[in-house]
């Protein structure tokens, strides 16, 4: 009968202390990041760790410090949109890179249904993360209420109402929408509409406000088609509705590139040429903008930087910084063939 394999003995703080010729307390202070360890002891401990192969027991240390070294990344969108929307992926990767640099793990949590929200709330209440980054929060968002109740350090991409204790990283959705709509007006379009997505969150409502400001007295409420999501299918359906209501439309601001791509497909199916008959502009400068034919005029949103800044803000909050900080990142208009 074969005996079970013997697991190698794990090196301990005692082994490091013995090899380095210092006390166990000095080794513990070094491992826990205490600044009050002399340079000589530090060098001896580092050499001893390398020799004996000591690996700190992070789980035990976190238990003592009541820290998980993890940050939740919460996306309040349908599961399908998480895959479809390149911006979410870019924000996630930017946040993950910054968290990794700070030696923190990311836990991705998608809240689509009410059941998802309850599950995420239970998870957050369990102390599995030290803080959260929240994307796509809506007005009266239950996730926001849970985070506020738990007093969990949080950073939002966007600035939803009701998140009084959090920090925020934002772009100027209103000003950017105003700028690209004004550029569309300058091409000579006279009947300009908008497919206005996600009006239950600050990004969507601010883009509509910027569109309205750019048109001024020429703004026509009947040329605005609200749709629920920043999605291709919403853009296609929104464009179909606009064409049915206003067949003379000759310009469209779509609230995202995915929405714009759907609009271009609907226009093509209706026999309308882009940009000859209808000029179309989007928002994001995502992969959708470059694979749509013709390529989309759009607003370049720095999605990866949004994620990185959100990570920095939540790490600051975890470290004790007060909430309320807000970072605004610049956007630029990118003009291509669609308008």
N, C-alpha and C positions, 0 to 999 in steps of 0.2 A: 504494500500500500504506500503510495507516494505521500509524503508529509507536505502540508501546505507551505508555500513559500514564506520565508521569514522577511517581513518588511524591514527595510533599513531603519536604524534608529535616527529620529529627527534631531538635528542639532538644537540645543537650547540656549537660553540666555546664560545659564551657568557655564556651558562649554565656551561661549564667547568670552565671558569674564575671565575664566581660567587661562585661556590662550592669550588674552590681551594683558593680563596682569592687573586688572582693575576690578572694582566691586560690581556685583550684579545690579545694584542701584544705578551706577554710572552707565552701564550698558542700557538699562531700561530708559533712562533719561535720553540717551542718544537716539534710541529706536523711536521714541515718542516725539522726537523733534525738539527737545529742550535745548535752548541756546546756551545754557550754562554748563557746557562740557568743554574742558580745555582742549586746545588744538592737539596737544600731545596725546591725550586720551582718545580723542576722536580718530586720529590716525591709527592708533593701536587697535581700536575697536573695528575700524574698517578693514584692516589687514586680517584680523581674527575672523571676521564674518566671512571674508573670501576664502580663508583656509578651511574653516570647519563646515562651510556650506549652510550657514544659518539663514532661514527665511522667516521673517516676522509673521506671527499669527495675527493677520489682519482682522479676522473675525472676532477674536478675543479682545483685541485692542479697541475695535469699534464698539463692542459691547460695553466696555468700561467707559469709553468717551461718549456713549449714546449717539454715535454717528454711524451711518451706513456707507459713506463714501459713494453714494449713488444719487443721481438726479433724475426725476421723472420727466419725460418729454411727452406732453399730452397734446394730441391732435383731436379736436372736436369736429370731425368730418366723417362722412360715410366711408366705409372700408374701400370702396371702389375708387373714390376720389383720392385717397392716400396714394394709390398707385398711379392714377392718371395725372395728378398735378405735380409737375417737376419742381415747383417752388418748395413744396413741403419737403421733398427729398433733399434739396439744396440747403434748406434751413436746418434740417436734421443733421446733415453731414458737417455743416459749419459748427453747430453746437457740439457735436460729438468730438470734433477735433480739439476744440477748446477745453472740453471736459477731460479728454484723455491727457492733454498737456498738464492738467492739474491733478492727474491721477484719480479721477472720478469715473465711475461707470454710468452709462445711460440706460434707463429703463423706458422703453417706448410703450405708451398706453394710448389706444385709440378708443375714443368715446363716440359711438354712433347712436345707439339706442338708449332708452332710459335704463335698460338692464346693464348696458355698458357703464353708464354713469354710476350706478349703484356699486358695480364691481370696482371701478376706479376709486370711488370714495372709500370703500372698505380697505383697499390696498394702501391708500394714502394714510388712512387712520392707523394702519399697522406699524408705522415707523420704518418702512422699508426704504424710503428715500429721505434725503436731508432737505430737498427743495424741489421745485418743479419749474419747467419751462412750458408755457401754454401757448399754443398756436390755434387761431381761428375761434377764439372765445366770442360768444354772442352776447347780446343784451340779455340780462336776467339769466345768465348761464349758471346751471346748478353746480358745475365744477368750480366756478369762481366762488360760489357761496361756501362750498366745502373747504377750499383752500383758505378762505378768510376765517372760517370757523376754527380750523385747526391751527391758524396762525403759522402756516407753513411758508418759509421763504419762497418767493415766486418772482419770476420775470415773464412778462407777456411780450409776444411779438404782436404789436398793435396796442391799442389803449381802450379796452372795453370799459363800459361803466360798471361801477360796483366793486372794482378791485383797488380799494383805497390804500392797502398796506403793501402793495407790490411795487416792482420797478418795471420799466417799459422800454422797448426799443421799437422805433416807429420810422416810417417814411412819410413824406408829405403827400399823401394820397390826393388830397384836395388840390394842391397846387400843381401836381403832376398831371392830373386829369384836366385841369384848366389849360395847361400848356399844350398838351397834345390835341385837345379839342380846338383850341385857337389855331393851331397849325393846320388842322383839317379845314377850318373855315377859310383860311387863306388860300386854299386850293380852288376856291370858287363854288364850293357846295352850298346849296340853299336849303335843302330839306334834310337836316342832320338829326338822326335819332340815336338812342342809346339802348343797348341791352344791359340793364342794370342788375348785376348779380349781387347776392349776399347782402341785402339791405338790412339784415338783422345784426350786422357787425360794423364796426367803425370803418373798416376799409371800404366796404361797399357803399355805405351812406356818404362817406367823404368823397368818393369818386363821382357819385351822382351830383353832389353839391358843386364840385369843380366844373363838371360838365354844364350845369345850369349857369354858373357864373360866366363861363366863356361865351355862352350864347346870348346872355343878357335878355333883351326884349324879344329876341328871335326864339327863345326857348318855347317849345310846344310840348305840353304834358302828354299829348296823344302819341308823341314820337318816342316815349320812354316805355320799354317793355321790361317789367321786373321778372327776374328768374331766381330760383332759390340758391343755385350753386355756381361756383366757378368751374363749369364743366363744358365739354364739347357738346354733349346732347342738349344742355340748356341753351347754348348759343344757337344751335340749329333750330330748335323750337322757337326761341325768341325771335330769330330773324324771320321765320315763317309767319309769325304773328304780326310783326311789323309790316311785312310786305302785303299781307291780307288787308291790313287797316290803312296803310299808306303806300300804295304802289309807286308813288312818285318819289320815294325816299332816294337820296343820292349820296348820303354819307352816314356812317355808323361808327360810334365809339362803343366798343365792346369792353366790359369791365375786366376781362383778363384775356390772355392769348388763347387759352383753350376755348373760351366763349367766342372769340373772334374767328378761330378756325372753324367752329361749327357754323358761324354766320356765313363765312365764305362758301362753305359747302352748300348751304341753303340757297344762297344767291346763284351759285352755279347751276343748281338743279332747277331754278326758276328762269334760267336763261339770261341772267344778268352778269355782265362782265365786271371784274374787279381789276383795276380801278376805273376803267373807262366809264362804266355806268354808275357804279357805287364805290366810293372810297371807304376803306375799312381800316380802323386803327384799334390796337389792343393795349394790353398793360401787362408787364412782367419781363419781357424779353427772355422768355423761357424757350425750351426746345420746340414748342409749338410754333413760335414766331419764325423759326428758321426752316421748318419742314412744310409750312403752309405755302401753297402756290396761288398767287405770288407771295413772296416773303412779307411778313407783317411790319408795318410801321407801329412802334410801340414805345412804352416807357420801360427803361432798364431798371429793374428792382434788384438791389444787391442781396440776394437771398442768403447766400452763404455767410455774409457778414452779419446779417440779421441774427442768424443762429449763433454765431460766435459771440456777438455782443450780448445776446440774451444769456448765454452761458456765463459770461463774465459777470453780468449783473446778478445772477442768482448765486454765484459763488461769493460775491461780495456780501449778499444778504445772509448767506449761511455763516460767513465770517463775522457777522454782527453789524454790518452797515445798515442804516435805516432805509426803509422803503421810500418810494416816491421819486427815485431817480428816473430820468427819461433821457434817452439817447436818440437823436434823429439822424438818419443817414440820407445822403443826397441821392437823387435819381436823375437820369438824363433821358431826353427824348431821342429815340433811334428811328430815323426816317428811311423806310424801304419802299418797295414797289406797290404795296397794297393801297397806298393813298397818293 
